[in-house]
Amino acid sequence: MATQAETGAGAAEKSRYACRHPLLFAIVMTAVAGYVDAVGFSQADKLYLSFMSGNSTRLGSALAQGDFSVLLLAGLVVLCFVGGAAHGTLIMETVSRHRMVWVLVAEILLFATALALVLTGWGRLPLFLIAATMGMQNTAHQVVDGADVGKSFVTGTLFSFGQSLVRALLGRASARECADYALSWVAFICGVALGAVVVGGFGLVEAIAAVLAVLTLTAAGLRAGWL
């Protein structure tokens, strides 16, 4: 049997990443990832800013074709994503309170910097900062009803959805777990559609400003305890 200390440690570990409405938080973060991918796809030579599998494929193709411009661009995006993941993990592992809030604050600062760079004509540099925010964001995923949601790993989400369907039929998973994975995928697709509409209809400045507003409201909601 677990000792009281072990039980307390387990509860503390669980509360490290807890929020009041974890599924809502995860859905918002997944939609943001899809939105950012649509923005990046239209502005960064059809590269993604949160979906690194697609970028890795482009990287390999560029390497085979000797296309060094795409090779450099894709490599930098992947490198920034990894750096952001490392930074986000450092926050989650070392900050004692409001860890997800601080991850979002770091994202907000990078998005604000990206917006300023776009306004002052810094070319594609802002997009690398946004790729770093997506690496950070994946560290704040949530486990809801047994489903690990809130990441930008769409392939993994669909694979887990397929797994959960079989596990539910075998009585080893709940229908809610299946629904959560499906909802996460739908949120990503809706985010992509919204991102494409905003960046296409208004422009990059407005598209980044919209994400900045959403992340600011989300961080405020987490800090206030209503999200």
C-alpha positions in Angstrom: 0.0 0.0 0.0 1.1 3.6 -0.7 2.2 5.5 2.3 0.6 8.8 3.2 3.8 10.6 2.0 3.6 8.8 -1.3 -0.1 9.6 -1.7 0.6 13.3 -0.9 3.5 13.4 -3.4 1.3 11.9 -6.0 -1.4 14.5 -5.4 1.2 17.2 -5.5 2.6 15.9 -8.8 -0.9 15.8 -10.3 -1.7 19.3 -9.2 1.5 20.7 -10.8 -0.2 20.8 -14.2 -3.9 20.9 -13.0 -6.3 23.6 -14.1 -10.0 23.9 -13.3 -11.3 22.9 -16.8 -8.4 20.9 -18.3 -10.3 19.8 -21.4 -11.3 23.4 -22.3 -7.7 24.5 -21.8 -6.4 21.7 -24.0 -8.9 22.4 -26.7 -8.0 26.1 -26.8 -4.2 25.2 -27.0 -4.8 22.6 -29.8 -6.9 25.1 -31.8 -4.1 27.7 -31.3 -1.6 25.2 -32.7 -3.7 24.6 -35.8 -4.2 28.3 -36.3 -0.5 29.0 -36.0 0.2 26.2 -38.5 -2.1 27.8 -41.1 -0.4 31.2 -40.6 3.1 29.6 -40.9 2.1 27.6 -44.0 1.1 30.8 -45.8 4.0 32.9 -44.7 7.0 30.5 -44.4 7.3 28.7 -47.8 4.6 26.2 -46.8 6.4 25.1 -43.6 4.5 24.5 -40.4 5.2 26.2 -37.0 3.8 23.6 -34.7 3.7 20.4 -36.8 7.3 19.2 -37.0 6.6 15.9 -38.8 5.7 17.8 -41.9 8.8 20.0 -41.6 11.0 17.0 -41.1 9.6 15.5 -44.3 10.4 18.8 -46.1 13.8 18.8 -44.5 14.6 15.4 -45.9 13.2 16.2 -49.3 15.2 19.4 -49.5 18.4 17.5 -48.5 17.8 15.0 -51.3 17.2 17.8 -53.8 20.0 20.0 -52.6 17.5 22.8 -52.0 19.6 24.7 -49.4 17.2 27.6 -48.9 14.4 25.2 -47.8 16.9 23.2 -45.9 18.0 26.2 -43.9 14.5 27.5 -43.3 13.1 24.1 -42.2 16.1 23.4 -40.0 15.8 26.7 -38.2 12.1 26.1 -37.6 12.7 22.7 -36.1 15.6 24.0 -34.0 13.5 26.8 -32.6 10.7 24.4 -31.8 13.1 22.1 -29.9 14.5 25.2 -28.1 11.0 26.2 -27.1 10.2 22.7 -25.9 13.4 22.8 -23.7 12.5 26.2 -22.3 8.9 25.2 -21.6 10.1 22.0 -19.9 12.5 24.0 -17.8 9.7 26.2 -16.6 7.4 23.3 -15.8 10.1 21.5 -13.9 11.6 24.4 -11.9 8.8 26.8 -11.2 6.8 25.9 -8.0 3.5 27.6 -8.6 1.3 28.6 -11.6 3.6 26.7 -14.0 1.2 26.7 -17.0 0.6 30.4 -16.5 4.3 31.0 -16.7 4.6 28.9 -19.8 1.9 31.0 -21.4 3.5 34.2 -20.2 6.7 33.2 -22.0 4.7 32.5 -25.1 2.9 35.8 -24.8 6.3 37.6 -24.6 7.6 35.8 -27.7 4.3 36.5 -29.6 4.5 40.2 -28.6 8.2 40.3 -29.8 7.1 38.6 -33.1 4.4 41.2 -33.6 6.8 44.0 -33.0 9.3 42.5 -35.5 6.6 42.1 -38.2 5.6 45.7 -37.7 9.2 46.8 -38.2 9.8 44.7 -41.2 12.0 41.9 -39.9 11.0 39.3 -42.6 10.7 35.7 -41.4 12.4 36.1 -38.1 9.1 36.5 -36.2 8.0 33.1 -37.5 11.0 31.4 -35.8 9.9 32.9 -32.5 6.4 31.6 -33.0 7.8 28.1 -33.7 9.5 28.3 -30.3 6.2 29.1 -28.6 4.7 26.0 -30.1 7.5 23.9 -28.6 6.8 25.6 -25.2 3.0 25.0 -25.5 3.4 21.2 -25.9 4.8 21.0 -22.4 1.4 22.2 -20.9 -0.7 19.3 -22.3 -3.5 17.8 -20.2 -4.6 14.2 -19.4 -8.4 14.2 -19.4 -10.5 11.0 -19.1 -7.3 9.1 -19.9 -6.7 11.0 -23.1 -3.5 13.0 -23.4 -4.7 16.2 -25.2 -3.5 19.7 -25.8 -0.5 18.9 -28.0 0.1 19.7 -31.6 1.0 16.1 -32.5 -2.0 15.5 -34.8 -0.7 12.1 -36.0 -0.4 11.0 -32.4 -3.9 12.2 -31.6 -5.4 10.2 -34.5 -3.4 7.1 -33.6 -4.5 7.4 -30.0 -8.1 7.9 -31.1 -8.0 4.7 -33.1 -6.4 2.9 -30.1 -9.0 4.3 -27.7 -11.8 3.0 -29.9 -10.6 -0.6 -29.6 -9.8 -0.2 -25.9 -13.3 1.1 -25.4 -14.8 -1.9 -27.2 -12.7 -4.1 -24.9 -13.9 -2.3 -21.8 -10.5 -0.9 -21.1 -11.2 2.8 -21.9 -14.2 5.1 -21.6 -16.2 6.5 -24.5 -15.3 9.9 -23.1 -11.6 9.2 -23.8 -12.5 8.5 -27.4 -14.5 11.7 -27.6 -11.7 13.7 -26.1 -9.2 12.6 -28.8 -11.8 13.2 -31.5 -12.6 16.7 -30.1 -8.9 17.5 -30.0 -8.5 16.7 -33.7 -11.6 18.7 -34.6 -10.2 21.7 -32.6 -7.0 21.5 -34.5 -8.8 21.5 -37.9 -11.0 24.4 -36.8 -7.9 26.3 -35.7 -6.3 25.7 -39.1 -9.4 26.9 -40.9 -9.7 30.0 -38.7 -6.0 30.8 -39.1 -6.2 30.6 -42.9 -9.3 32.9 -43.0 -7.7 35.5 -40.7 -4.2 35.6 -42.3 -5.7 35.5 -45.8 -8.4 38.1 -45.1 -6.6 40.5 -42.8 -2.9 39.8 -42.8 0.0 38.6 -40.6 -0.1 41.4 -38.1 -3.8 40.8 -37.3 -3.3 37.1 -37.3 -0.5 37.3 -34.7 -2.4 39.9 -32.6 -5.4 37.6 -32.4 -3.3 34.7 -31.0 -1.7 37.1 -28.6 -5.1 38.1 -27.3 -6.3 34.5 -26.9 -3.1 33.5 -25.0 -3.4 36.6 -22.8 -7.0 35.8 -21.9 -6.1 32.1 -21.3 -3.2 33.0 -19.0 -5.5 35.4 -17.1 -8.2 32.8 -16.8 -5.7 30.2 -15.5 -4.3 32.7 -13.0 -7.7 33.8 -11.8 -8.8 30.2 -11.4 -11.8 30.1 -13.7 -10.1 28.1 -16.5 
